[in-house]
Amino acid sequence: MKKNFKRTLAKVMAVALTVSMVGVASDDVDAAKKIKLSKKTISVAKGKTKKVTIKNVKAKKVKKLTVKSKNKKIATVKKAGKTAFKVTGKKAGKSTKVTVKVTVKGKKKATKLTLKVKVTKAKKVSPKTTKAPAASATPAASAAASATPAASAPASNAPASNAPASATPAPTSPVESAPATTTPDVTPEPEKTFDPTLADFNVALTEEKATTWSKEGSYGTVKFNEDGTVYFSSQPTAKEKDADGNETDKIKAVNMYNNGLSFILGADADTQTDVSGYEYVAVRLKADAEVKLMTWAGGDDANNFWDKSDTWGSVAQTVENADGSKTLVYKVATVFGKPAKAKAIGFTLKSEKVVGKDKEKDGNDIDVLGAEEATLYSITFTNKIPEAVKPAEPTATPVVETVDLDITKLTTAFESDVKVAAADKGITIPFVKNNQRVFFDIPENINLAQIKKVVVTANVPAQLTISLFNNKFEKTGNWWENSVWDNYPFWEGSKGDASSTADVAMNEANAWKLAGNGGYFSIAANGKPAAGFEDSVYKVMSVQLVIDHSVKAVDEIVEPTPATEAPEASKAPETSEAPEASKAPETSEAPEASKAPEASEAPEASKAPEVETKDPEVETKDPEVETKDPEVETKDPEVETKDPEVETKDPEATKAPETTKAPATEAPESP
C-alpha cells in the first residue's frame, strides 16, 4: 500500500513538472527554432504576386526587416509587415534571387535568407464564367437527387437486389452540383470610393522635412531652390572617414544606380500619417532617368535609406507637362498598402550612364555609373488625376528687373589675370598686385543701354574698380581704355560684408559705347590692402545688374561720324589770301600816317595810332576786308579807327563797301 502511494505521488509530480515545462517552452519556441522562410523557391507568373512568410519568429520580436531583389527587371519585392513579403513577377522565363535580412531584438547580427524566384508566363484565363448558367440549372437536378434518398428510405425494406439500382443515381448528381452551389455565395468586395472634395495634401519640400540620409549627402546631392523646387543629383557629397573617425577628402564610394532623396509627411520621422483617404499620389519632376518611388510606412525607419519599399513601374498614369516636366501618378493603396499609414516618400534615379570601369572584391570588372539629375516640383496626395501643366501665359516683362550675374565662371573669350575660387557664398579672388582683373560674361539677352545700376555685395580689404565692356571689346593694346563705364566702390575696403550700388549713367562720351547685347563685366584691385595682398582675401558674394526695359535698347555699336560742318571749318586755312593781307605793308604810305605825332600842335591826331592798337584784330579777323579794298586804309586810315565794329560785329559787312566808303569822304576834312 505504501509503495503504491509513492508511485502515485511520483506520477503526479512528473505530470505537474511536464505541464510547467510546456508553458516555458511555448514562450521560447522562436528562440529554439531557426528562423527560415516558408519556401526556399517559388514560381510566380508575370504580373502576379505571391506572399512568402518568415517562420519561427514573432512580429513583435522583429526589430528590422529588409528585402531586396537582385534584379528588379525580373521580379520586385515588397514588405508585408514584419514577418512577410510579397514577390511580383516582371519578366517571364527568367529567374532571380530575393535577399531577406531579419534583425531580432536583442541580437546584433541579422539573419540572412535567400529566396529563389522563377517567373513564368501568365496563364490564360479559362472562361469559367461561361459555365455559370449550366451550374445554375444544376440545383433542379440536385433537388431531384436529394429527393431520391427520401424515396429510397422505404426502399430500405426492399430486397437487396433493388438497392444498387436505387442507389446508383443518388451519389453522382450531388457531387457535380456542389461547386456550382458555392458560386453565388462569393460576393465581390465593394470598390472603395474617394471624396473628390477632399483637399489635396502637398508634401513640404523643405530642408526641415528632408530625411536625415537625404541631407547627409551619402546618397546624392540635394539643393533647395528659392522658387520652392528641389535640385537632386545622384552624385554623393559625403566624405569617407579614416580609422579614427576623421573625415577625409575622398567622396564616399556609393553606387549611383539608385541614389535618391525623401521627405517625411508628419511632424517627425516616427509619425504615421493616414493617407488612406486619397486615391492617388502624384510626383511632378523633370528627369531623363527612370524614376523609382520609395515609401516608408508602419514600422519602417524613415531615416534609414534601406528600410523602405521600392516601386518600379507601378505608375497608374503619366502626365506630360508643357514645361518639360512630367507628373507620375501612383495608386496610394499600391505603394503604401491598406490601411495607408505613411511616414515618408521619395524617389531614386536609375543611372545607366557608364563612365568607367572598376574592380569588385573578387576581381571582376564592373561598370562605373555616372550621376543623373532631376528637379522635383511637388509631391501631392489627391483624389483626381492632375491636369497637365499648360504653357505659361506670356507676362509683360517688368519695367525694372534685377538680374544676378554669374560670377562663378570667368569668360572664355580672353584670359583673366587670376582664377576665381568658389566660396560658401559667391567667390574669392586671389589678387596679388594692384590693377589685376577678372572678367565675366554679361548674358546676350541684356542690352547695355538698359543697364541702370550695378549692385556689388562683397567683403574686400581695399577699393575695387568695376567696369563694363561692350561686345566689341578685345583685350589688346591699351584695352583698359576701352571700358564703357567704370566705378570705384568700397573706399579703403568694405569693412565686412557690404553692398555698393552705382548708377550707370549715359553721357556724350559713352552713350554710343553703351550698346549691343551682352558684353563683359570686370572686377579689379584698386590699391594695396593695408595688410598686403598676401594676407588679404577678396570675397565677392554677388553682382546684380538692374535692367530698365523702358529704356530703348540700342542693338548696334556705331561710332559717331564727324559733324558735316566740320570739313567746311577745315577749309578755313584755304583762305590763302591771308598772305595777300601781308602785302599791306607794301602800302608804305601807312608809316607816313604814323608820322602824324611829329605835328606837336595836333595832339589829337597823335591818338590815331592808339586807335589802331586798341583793336588789332580788326584786320586779322577778316583779312578779306583789306584785300577786297586796300585803298580804304591808304586813302584814309581812320576809316577803321573810327568804327572798327563795322567788321567785328558783322563780318558780312565786307559785302557792303558802301558803308565803309561813306566815312572815307569825310575823313580828309577832319584834320
MOHUWO-V586972 format. One record per backbone hydrogen bond with DSSP energy under -1.0 kcal/mol. NH is the residue of the N-H (numbers start at 1). CO is the residue of the C=O. If there is no record, write none. Layout:
nh:NH co:CO
nh:NH co:CO
This chain:
nh:5 co:1
nh:6 co:2
nh:7 co:3
nh:8 co:4
nh:9 co:5
nh:10 co:6
nh:11 co:7
nh:12 co:8
nh:13 co:9
nh:14 co:10
nh:15 co:11
nh:16 co:12
nh:17 co:13
nh:18 co:14
nh:19 co:15
nh:20 co:16
nh:21 co:17
nh:22 co:18
nh:23 co:19
nh:24 co:20
nh:25 co:21
nh:26 co:22
nh:28 co:24
nh:32 co:28
nh:33 co:29
nh:36 co:55
nh:38 co:53
nh:42 co:116
nh:44 co:118
nh:46 co:120
nh:47 co:89
nh:48 co:45
nh:50 co:87
nh:52 co:85
nh:54 co:83
nh:55 co:36
nh:61 co:58
nh:62 co:59
nh:63 co:103
nh:64 co:103
nh:66 co:101
nh:68 co:99
nh:70 co:97
nh:74 co:71
nh:75 co:71
nh:76 co:88
nh:78 co:86
nh:80 co:84
nh:85 co:52
nh:86 co:78
nh:87 co:50
nh:88 co:76
nh:89 co:48
nh:90 co:74
nh:91 co:74
nh:93 co:119
nh:96 co:117
nh:98 co:115
nh:99 co:68
nh:100 co:113
nh:101 co:66
nh:102 co:111
nh:103 co:64
nh:105 co:61
nh:107 co:104
nh:111 co:102
nh:113 co:100
nh:115 co:98
nh:116 co:40
nh:117 co:96
nh:118 co:42
nh:119 co:94
nh:120 co:44
nh:128 co:126
nh:130 co:127
nh:131 co:128
nh:135 co:131
nh:136 co:132
nh:142 co:138
nh:143 co:139
nh:144 co:140
nh:145 co:141
nh:146 co:142
nh:147 co:143
nh:151 co:147
nh:152 co:148
nh:153 co:149
nh:156 co:153
nh:157 co:154
nh:158 co:155
nh:162 co:159
nh:166 co:162
nh:167 co:163
nh:168 co:164
nh:173 co:169
nh:176 co:172
nh:177 co:173
nh:181 co:177
nh:185 co:182
nh:186 co:183
nh:198 co:195
nh:201 co:381
nh:203 co:379
nh:206 co:204
nh:211 co:262
nh:215 co:211
nh:216 co:212
nh:221 co:233
nh:223 co:231
nh:225 co:229
nh:228 co:225
nh:230 co:376
nh:231 co:223
nh:232 co:374
nh:233 co:221
nh:234 co:372
nh:237 co:217
nh:238 co:217
nh:240 co:250
nh:242 co:246
nh:245 co:242
nh:248 co:240
nh:252 co:238
nh:261 co:347
nh:263 co:345
nh:264 co:209
nh:265 co:343
nh:271 co:268
nh:273 co:342
nh:275 co:340
nh:278 co:275
nh:280 co:382
nh:281 co:330
nh:282 co:380
nh:283 co:328
nh:284 co:378
nh:285 co:326
nh:286 co:375
nh:292 co:348
nh:293 co:311
nh:294 co:346
nh:295 co:309
nh:296 co:344
nh:298 co:341
nh:300 co:297
nh:304 co:301
nh:308 co:306
nh:309 co:295
nh:311 co:293
nh:316 co:329
nh:317 co:329
nh:319 co:327
nh:321 co:325
nh:322 co:389
nh:324 co:321
nh:326 co:285
nh:327 co:319
nh:328 co:283
nh:329 co:317
nh:330 co:281
nh:332 co:279
nh:335 co:331
nh:336 co:332
nh:341 co:339
nh:342 co:273
nh:343 co:296
nh:344 co:296
nh:345 co:263
nh:346 co:294
nh:347 co:261
nh:348 co:292
nh:349 co:259
nh:350 co:290
nh:351 co:257
nh:355 co:368
nh:356 co:368
nh:358 co:366
nh:360 co:364
nh:363 co:360
nh:366 co:358
nh:368 co:356
nh:370 co:353
nh:374 co:232
nh:375 co:286
nh:376 co:230
nh:377 co:284
nh:378 co:284
nh:380 co:282
nh:381 co:201
nh:382 co:280
nh:401 co:547
nh:403 co:545
nh:405 co:543
nh:411 co:439
nh:417 co:437
nh:421 co:428
nh:423 co:426
nh:427 co:540
nh:428 co:421
nh:429 co:538
nh:431 co:429
nh:435 co:525
nh:436 co:433
nh:438 co:523
nh:440 co:521
nh:442 co:519
nh:446 co:443
nh:448 co:516
nh:450 co:447
nh:451 co:448
nh:452 co:546
nh:453 co:546
nh:454 co:502
nh:455 co:544
nh:456 co:500
nh:457 co:542
nh:458 co:498
nh:459 co:539
nh:464 co:489
nh:465 co:524
nh:466 co:487
nh:467 co:522
nh:468 co:485
nh:469 co:520
nh:473 co:470
nh:476 co:474
nh:479 co:477
nh:481 co:478
nh:482 co:479
nh:484 co:468
nh:485 co:468
nh:487 co:466
nh:493 co:490
nh:494 co:460
nh:498 co:458
nh:500 co:456
nh:502 co:454
nh:504 co:452
nh:511 co:507
nh:514 co:510
nh:515 co:513
nh:516 co:554
nh:518 co:446
nh:520 co:469
nh:521 co:440
nh:522 co:467
nh:523 co:438
nh:524 co:465
nh:525 co:436
nh:526 co:463
nh:532 co:529
nh:536 co:533
nh:539 co:459
nh:540 co:427
nh:541 co:457
nh:542 co:457
nh:544 co:455
nh:545 co:403
nh:546 co:453
nh:547 co:401
nh:548 co:450
nh:549 co:399
nh:551 co:548
nh:569 co:565
nh:570 co:566
nh:572 co:569
nh:574 co:571
nh:575 co:572
nh:576 co:574
nh:578 co:575
nh:579 co:576
nh:581 co:577
nh:582 co:578
nh:583 co:580
nh:584 co:581
nh:586 co:583
nh:587 co:584
nh:588 co:586
nh:590 co:587
nh:593 co:589
nh:594 co:590
nh:595 co:592
nh:596 co:593
nh:598 co:595
nh:599 co:596
nh:600 co:598
nh:602 co:599
nh:607 co:604
nh:608 co:605
nh:611 co:607
nh:612 co:608
nh:613 co:609
nh:614 co:610
nh:618 co:615
nh:621 co:617
nh:625 co:622
nh:627 co:623
nh:628 co:624
nh:629 co:625
nh:632 co:629
nh:634 co:630
nh:635 co:631
nh:636 co:632
nh:639 co:636
nh:642 co:638
nh:646 co:643
nh:647 co:644
nh:648 co:644
nh:649 co:645
nh:653 co:650
nh:654 co:651
nh:655 co:652
nh:656 co:653
nh:659 co:656
nh:661 co:657
nh:662 co:658
nh:665 co:661
nh:667 co:663
nh:670 co:667
